[in-house]
Amino acid sequence: MGAGIAEICALAGLDVVVCVTSPASAERGRARIVRSLDHALRKGKLTEQDRDGALERLSFTADLDALADRQIVIESVLEDEAVKVQVFRALDKVVDDQRAILATNTSATPIMKLGRATERAGHVVGTHFFNPAPVLPLVEIVPSLLTEEDTVTRIASFVTEKLGKQVVRSPDRAGFMVNALLIPYLLSAIRMLESGFASAEDIDSGMRLGCAHPMGPLRLVDMIGLDVINAVAESLHAEFREPHYSPPPLLLRMVDAGLLGKKTGRGFHEYAR
């Protein structure tokens, strides 16, 4: 997700600094963006000049201090509340402009908790991009109770006018709006498979061909990542205590086994790596 967000920002003509954990991570991130841009070039969706310009506007670093002069920082680390809180504490000390927006691309972490990790909760907001970010048009804007309305206005304007996305506003509740509807559906598909009611192929084909979904639920879980689905489900269940939000045992075991979907080559389906 971080690579996708960096790509669309660079294509929008913005100077983009990507902060990663290591030089190896920087190489992987840059290679991922290059592959995506080259794919768009082959499809005729951008020109060589567009691609080359975007790459020129991208820089990678493992030094968080390089974000000191940024006006907008979009965090997109793994879906782990403790890690995100740590990142926001560090950003609060690093980013110089006290009116800079500190945004999080989270699927489930409460924005309030991230805001309270800083001394500028009024400028902390959720920006939930959807995967893949260069393709899907939606971003959920999620203010906490402490987020200033001016922050919401500024980030919504940035997302729509600069990045060309569409926005919906969601309250700061676990899962926000889209995942609060989507996750129970995906978990139901996993339970259907787990019970032996139907095969993964038939479940996916049924929803594609019978309900005109572009992708079956189990392939969608594989694309998002089983670990991400599990994290969002646990967040929803912890907040609402509704049984349909509880992660099925099969999902838990697959996450423990490292079968996380497309990114690991195997989830509910197998993928070439």
C-alpha positions in Angstrom: 0.0 0.0 0.0 2.8 2.4 0.8 4.3 1.9 -2.6 1.0 2.5 -4.3 0.3 5.7 -2.4 3.8 7.0 -3.1 3.3 6.2 -6.8 0.1 8.2 -7.2 1.5 11.1 -5.3 4.6 11.2 -7.6 2.4 10.9 -10.7 0.4 13.9 -9.4 3.6 16.0 -9.6 4.5 16.0 -5.9 7.9 15.8 -4.4 7.7 12.4 -2.5 10.0 11.1 0.2 9.4 7.5 1.1 10.8 6.5 4.5 11.5 2.8 4.9 13.1 0.5 7.5 16.2 -0.5 5.6 18.1 0.0 2.2 16.8 -3.5 1.2 13.3 -2.3 1.8 14.0 0.8 -0.3 15.1 -1.4 -3.2 12.0 -3.5 -3.0 9.7 -0.5 -2.8 11.3 1.2 -5.7 11.2 -2.0 -7.8 7.5 -2.4 -7.0 6.8 1.1 -8.2 8.8 0.7 -11.3 6.9 -2.5 -12.2 3.6 -0.7 -11.6 4.6 2.3 -13.7 5.9 0.1 -16.5 2.7 -1.9 -16.5 0.6 1.3 -16.8 2.9 2.4 -19.6 2.4 -0.8 -21.5 -1.4 -0.4 -21.1 -1.2 3.1 -22.5 -2.4 4.7 -19.3 0.7 7.0 -19.1 3.6 8.2 -21.2 7.3 7.6 -20.8 7.6 11.2 -19.8 5.0 10.6 -17.1 6.8 7.5 -15.8 10.3 9.1 -15.8 9.0 12.3 -14.2 7.3 10.3 -11.4 10.5 8.3 -10.7 12.5 11.5 -10.6 10.2 12.9 -7.9 10.6 9.9 -5.7 13.3 9.5 -3.1 13.8 6.7 -0.6 15.4 6.9 2.8 15.7 4.9 6.1 16.1 8.2 8.0 12.9 9.5 9.5 14.5 12.9 9.9 14.1 13.3 6.1 10.4 13.9 6.7 11.1 17.1 8.8 10.0 19.5 6.1 6.9 17.6 4.9 3.5 19.2 4.9 1.6 15.9 4.6 2.9 12.6 5.9 0.9 9.4 5.2 1.9 6.5 7.4 1.4 3.0 5.8 3.2 0.5 8.0 1.8 -2.9 8.9 -1.6 -3.1 10.5 -0.3 -3.2 14.1 -1.6 -0.6 16.5 1.5 -0.6 18.7 3.8 -0.1 15.8 1.6 2.7 14.4 1.5 4.5 17.8 5.3 4.3 17.9 5.6 5.8 14.4 3.3 8.7 15.3 5.2 9.4 18.4 8.4 9.7 16.3 6.7 11.7 13.6 5.5 14.2 16.2 9.1 14.9 17.1 10.5 14.9 13.6 8.0 17.0 11.5 8.7 20.7 12.0 5.5 22.3 10.8 3.0 22.0 13.6 0.2 22.4 11.1 1.5 19.6 8.9 -1.1 16.8 8.5 -0.1 13.4 9.9 -2.3 10.9 8.2 -2.6 7.1 8.6 -3.5 4.6 5.9 -5.1 2.2 8.4 -7.9 -0.3 8.0 -8.9 -0.5 11.6 -6.6 1.3 14.1 -8.5 4.0 16.0 -7.5 7.5 14.8 -7.9 8.8 18.4 -5.2 6.6 19.7 -2.7 7.8 17.1 -3.7 11.4 17.7 -3.2 11.0 21.4 0.3 9.7 20.7 1.2 13.2 19.5 1.0 16.7 20.7 -1.0 17.7 17.6 -4.1 15.4 17.7 -6.0 18.1 15.8 -3.9 17.5 12.7 -4.0 13.7 12.8 -6.5 12.0 10.5 -7.3 8.7 8.8 -6.8 8.4 5.0 -7.8 4.8 4.2 -6.8 4.1 0.6 -8.0 1.0 -1.1 -5.8 -1.7 -2.6 -4.4 -1.3 -5.2 -4.1 2.4 -4.6 -3.2 3.4 -8.2 -6.4 1.7 -9.5 -9.2 2.1 -6.9 -10.8 5.5 -6.7 -11.9 5.6 -3.1 -10.3 7.1 0.0 -12.1 7.0 3.4 -11.4 10.2 5.4 -11.6 9.4 9.1 -11.3 12.2 11.7 -11.2 11.5 15.4 -13.1 13.5 17.9 -10.0 15.7 18.3 -9.3 16.2 14.6 -9.8 19.8 13.5 -12.3 20.5 10.8 -9.7 22.4 8.9 -7.5 19.3 8.8 -10.4 17.3 7.3 -11.0 20.0 4.7 -7.3 20.2 3.7 -6.8 16.4 3.4 -10.0 16.0 1.5 -9.0 18.7 -0.9 -5.5 17.1 -1.3 -7.0 13.7 -2.0 -9.6 14.9 -4.5 -7.8 17.8 -6.2 -4.2 16.6 -6.2 -4.6 12.8 -6.3 -7.9 12.7 -8.3 -9.6 10.3 -5.8 -13.1 10.3 -4.5 -13.7 10.5 -0.7 -16.3 9.4 1.8 -16.2 10.4 5.4 -16.4 7.8 8.1 -16.6 8.0 11.9 -13.7 6.8 13.9 -15.0 3.4 14.7 -13.3 0.0 14.2 -13.4 -0.9 10.5 -14.7 2.5 9.6 -17.5 2.3 7.0 -16.4 0.0 4.2 -14.6 -2.7 6.2 -17.5 -2.8 8.7 -19.6 -4.0 5.8 -16.9 -6.0 3.9 -15.2 -8.0 6.6 -18.3 -10.0 7.8 -18.9 -11.0 4.1 -15.3 -12.2 3.7 -15.4 -14.0 7.1 -18.6 -15.7 6.0 -16.9 -17.0 2.9 -14.0 -18.4 5.0 -16.5 -20.1 7.3 -18.4 -21.6 4.3 -15.1 -23.1 3.1 -14.1 -24.2 6.6 -17.3 -26.1 7.1 -16.9 -28.0 3.8 -20.1 -26.4 2.4 -18.4 -25.5 -0.9 -14.9 -25.3 -2.5 -12.9 -22.1 -2.7 -13.3 -22.1 -6.5 -17.1 -22.5 -6.3 -17.5 -19.8 -3.6 -15.5 -17.3 -5.7 -17.2 -18.3 -9.0 -20.6 -18.0 -7.4 -20.1 -14.5 -6.3 -18.4 -13.4 -9.5 -20.9 -14.9 -11.9 -24.1 -14.7 -9.7 -23.6 -11.3 -8.1 -21.4 -9.6 -10.7 -18.6 -9.1 -8.2 -15.3 -8.4 -10.0 -13.5 -10.8 -7.7 -14.6 -13.7 -5.5 -14.4 -13.2 -1.7 -11.5 -15.7 -1.1 -9.4 -14.2 -3.9 -10.1 -10.8 -2.4 -8.9 -12.0 1.0 -5.7 -13.3 -0.7 -5.2 -10.0 -2.4 -5.6 -7.9 0.7 -3.6 -10.4 2.9 -4.9 -12.8 5.4 -3.0 -11.1 8.1 -4.6 -7.8 7.3 -8.1 -9.4 7.3 -7.4 -11.0 10.6 -6.2 -7.8 12.2 -9.2 -5.8 11.0 -11.6 -8.6 12.2 -10.0 -8.7 15.6 -10.3 -4.9 15.9 -14.0 -5.1 14.9 -14.6 -7.9 17.3 -12.8 -6.2 20.2 -14.9 -3.0 19.7 -18.4 -4.5 19.0 -18.2 -8.0 20.4 -20.4 -9.3 17.6 -19.9 -13.0 16.7 -19.9 -12.3 12.9 -16.7 -10.2 13.4 -14.8 -13.0 15.1 -12.0 -14.5 13.0 -12.7 -18.1 12.0 -10.2 -20.8 13.2 -9.1 -21.5 9.6 -8.1 -17.9 9.1 -6.1 -17.9 12.4 -4.3 -21.1 11.5 -3.4 -19.9 8.0 -2.0 -16.7 9.4 0.1 -18.7 11.9 1.3 -20.8 9.0 2.4 -17.8 7.0 -0.1 -18.5 4.3 -1.0 -14.9 3.8 -2.3 -14.9 0.3 -0.9 -13.5 -3.0 2.1 -11.8 -1.2 3.4 -15.2 0.0 2.3 -17.2 -3.0 -0.4 -19.2 -1.2 -3.6 -18.4 0.6 -7.0 -19.8 -0.3 -5.5 -20.1 -3.8 -1.9 -20.5 -5.1 0.0 -17.8 -7.0 3.2 -17.8 -9.0 6.0 -15.8 -7.3 
